[in-house]
Amino acid sequence: MRVDTTQSQTGSYPEGEALDRFVSWRNNTSSFWQLMFLVATIVGIIALMALLYNIINSAFGLVAVQNQVDPNALVLAAEEKNMLSAPNLVTSEDDNELVRGIEGKPYAIGFFGYAYYQKHQDKLKILTVEGVEPTTENAESAKYPLARPLFIYSAEGILQKKPQVAAFINYYLTTVNQKIVDVGYFPASEETLDKARATWLKVNKLAADATLPTVEPAKIKGDILVAGSSTVFPLTERLAKDFQTEGFGGKVNLESIGTTAGFRRFCIEGKTDVVDASRAIQSAERTACRAKKLEPVEFRIGTDAIAVVVSKENKFLTNVTLDQLQKIFTTAQKWSDVDPTWPAEPIQRFTPGADSGTLDFFGENVFHTTLADLPNDQLIEILQTATDGKGKQIISKGKLRQLENEQLFYEDKFLALDPQRHTAECASDKPPARCTLPPRSQEEVYALVVELIVKPEVKGSWSLGDTLFNRSAIELEALQKYPDADLEFRSWLRQDFITKPQSSTPELAGVRNAILGSLWLIGITISVAFPIGVGAAIYLEEYANAIANPFLRRVNILIQTNINNLAGVPSIIYGMLGLAIFVRVLEPLTSGALLGVAADPTTANGRTILSAGLTMALLILPVLIINAQEAVRAVPLSLRQAGMALGATKWQTIWSHVLPNAIPGILTGTILAISRAIGETAPLVVVGAATFITFDPTGPFSKFTALPIQIYQWTARPQPEFRNIAAAASLVLLVLLLTLNATAILLRNRFSRRLS
Amino acid sequence: MTINNQPTTNGKYALELQDVNCYYGKFRAVKDVSLKIERQKITAFIGPSGCGKSTMLRALNRMNDLIPGAYVEGQVLYHGRNLYDPGVDPVEVRRRIGMVFQKPNPFPKSIYDNVAWGARINGFKGSMDDLVEQSLRQAALWDEVKDKLQQSGLSLSGGQQQRLCIARAIAVKPDIILMDEPCSALDPIATLKIEDLMRELVQNYTIIIVTHNMQQAARASDYTAYYLMDRIDRAGALVEYGPTQEIFTNPKNKQTEDYITGRFG
């Protein structure tokens, strides 16, 4: 061909400066678009992150849980009962009696307030606990496990405004060490008391190294309000009595309500001057006090410590662990039951009585079992005997009978049921379920105790973001709003949540029904849609294109266009279609009646998993077909030709070459389709998925719910906790989706590897 | 109805073309070709691009049927039977008349399966291992691949892949092998190997090869057919056909001479 060189004269390319401008403009444009694409990617990622954050933020976080009955108290009561029912036990409120009992007996053991031990040092041997000796220092620093600090608290403002309170505390700090041993506690060291006195001096604007001014009770007027720990109560009571004996004319109003309640009254209600406390003030309580313009002031006045003692004749014991202590005072019969190296002699036990605080304190420190660890018998006993705050039995005889009617507690024992009636009913034609069911397991009884007695109730919940960055404010809010509730970190997404069925109580609700429903649904959807979709794609790509007849070609084009359009039809319309066809017209089939499956009356109207699965299959079919067509089209023509040239039929070529090579692409399309189907809600609503269902789907003809439906239902509930579990369910849905997709991707990779 | 492999009355020729016209829809790509292809000889189809030689080749084993709208008029006689008779099954035709393509196109399967697949789908009964070995030996590939039969066919070099395609084609025991520019994607050394192989194979098979490479046609073929596109209706037509020796040394047609001397095309 001849090149016409004169043509180039008709135009010109930029040169020199113009070229520079042109090149830089061109490069700028290029950079601009690169930047735009980057921005688009970043915006996308940020949006995804925000979505994830939003879900995770609600799925985890602090909750304020209020129990109707404190589970620790239940455990303590159960263990104390064990302790008090152990053989060879002597209980007495008189320490002398306990000392006399232990003295001279090589196999006796006992415990009581440390102060009593000090009085009888010559007769008894004290044991170290967990290797720690109960010295003043170890007790005060709480290294010794059976010790707790004793405090009184007041506030700067109160001390300054109410001289009677300042004087009483002054009197307390001056004389406590002479009296504390009588009450049974471990005196504070001089340094500790000096520190407390210095605090007093500082609050009263006196030099820190001065001595406390002498108190003359007779000259002091006004009343003093004290509330708090029952442990400190007898000590304060003693001091108040002495204070009055020495001439104080005012009243000391003393209440034993517990440390936590004492702080609440002090910091939140502002109704007491002094708090008796057997633990240090917590930061949330301090914050609450400051919010009331009260700066808490702490005075350490002693230590409550328990001495574990044996007689001087005991040669095998010098140290015990807390584990051993628990066994020694509860279930063990002989010493050798606790430790095989110890003698096989019966244990003789000496403890303070059930009414004493020492026994409770011992139990709280030694018994580290949780409610879930308690044996079946004890849990059942709790179920039978637990009482609420007013002393009323929580589970009535009737309720117990109802529970036992559902399932027995013991194989051979009855709590409330009439044994003869049970035997008669089991022998009848229609025996109730309890006749064949095994008795309730420990876990089941535990669940009952939690559900019926402990009754944990989430009073408030906070997001993960607040939990991490705003914890003190949450603590304060919880203390003010939900004083009886415990603040704990809650992952709403936990094992229970996945394995438990739906419930109307958010704490007890789980997604098992929904997960199983979703899996059934996806299973049916895929097993219907996949073969049809792949088949249609192969027909359209491999056979329809080879048709020469112009009329049939036009029909094929029409079908193809329809499929493309169907991929864009809103899902609710598929729902309507499913309702009209599968639920209504094909009801005998979709309800299982036609196949002779005994229809459950609640599902008989065709609103079954099968209906929903078929509807979903219709919904994803266009997407599947289009993607499968792409995949089939992408198989190189040369492979088909190679196959045909060897004398293969069309089907042999498709089966051996086209399909295996298209499978990775088909699976990619399937992933998209699954993703769509698993998250789809609207058609399920129309086809009649149940929004509240508490049982697992049993088969394709069963009533069902699915994860998105469950989430949708929960977000619509008024209680805020439902939003937490909706977020947790969203995470479950995401994980389920990722798992299904990962399976498809693994499959695809395996196929791809095999091919290359 | 099937085509049997028995030589017919006219045993000298493998294929006889009578007034063959190839169409793509309304367009006539090849017109009025008549020639006779001799048994156990290499026949080369040469000509400039667009002259219809590939279309002609594909018409010989009905590969054109795969293209919607393509059809053939005239007769292609194979053992006295027209391949385009309504009763003839194109799948059967392709079994008898194999094909090797321009670009090596082994299946994405193992070397063994590449060779065995054709036999399997055609109902081969006997020792598959022996068949695979025999085919690979005939294709002069056995020594290079005998230790890696389970490796993918795609792992071989281009020349090896093409020889694998030839082994695959001869494994179904065809009568005729059509080769559509089998060396155009290969380097000179691989090309020479294929040519040597063709000379070996022609003792048992009839080979028809389309090539752009004049030297290849001169070196390797026994007969040469020269095609050229008609300037008026743009259909390919047979210009000259005869023993290669004659075509290259003493062409009867001016256009043929222009082409083989490099003055045109």
Boltz contact constraints between the chains, C-beta under 6 A:
constraints:
  - contact:
      token1: [A, 546]
      token2: [B, 68]
      max_distance: 6.0
  - contact:
      token1: [A, 548]
      token2: [B, 68]
      max_distance: 6.0
  - contact:
      token1: [A, 638]
      token2: [B, 105]
      max_distance: 6.0
  - contact:
      token1: [A, 642]
      token2: [B, 105]
      max_distance: 6.0
  - contact:
      token1: [A, 645]
      token2: [B, 94]
      max_distance: 6.0
  - contact:
      token1: [A, 645]
      token2: [B, 99]
      max_distance: 6.0
  - contact:
      token1: [A, 646]
      token2: [B, 118]
      max_distance: 6.0
  - contact:
      token1: [A, 646]
      token2: [B, 172]
      max_distance: 6.0
  - contact:
      token1: [A, 647]
      token2: [B, 91]
      max_distance: 6.0
  - contact:
      token1: [A, 647]
      token2: [B, 94]
      max_distance: 6.0
  - contact:
      token1: [A, 647]
      token2: [B, 95]
      max_distance: 6.0
  - contact:
      token1: [A, 647]
      token2: [B, 122]
      max_distance: 6.0
  - contact:
      token1: [A, 647]
      token2: [B, 172]
      max_distance: 6.0
  - contact:
      token1: [A, 648]
      token2: [B, 121]
      max_distance: 6.0
  - contact:
      token1: [A, 649]
      token2: [B, 91]
      max_distance: 6.0
  - contact:
      token1: [A, 652]
      token2: [B, 121]
      max_distance: 6.0
  - contact:
      token1: [A, 755]
      token2: [B, 108]
      max_distance: 6.0
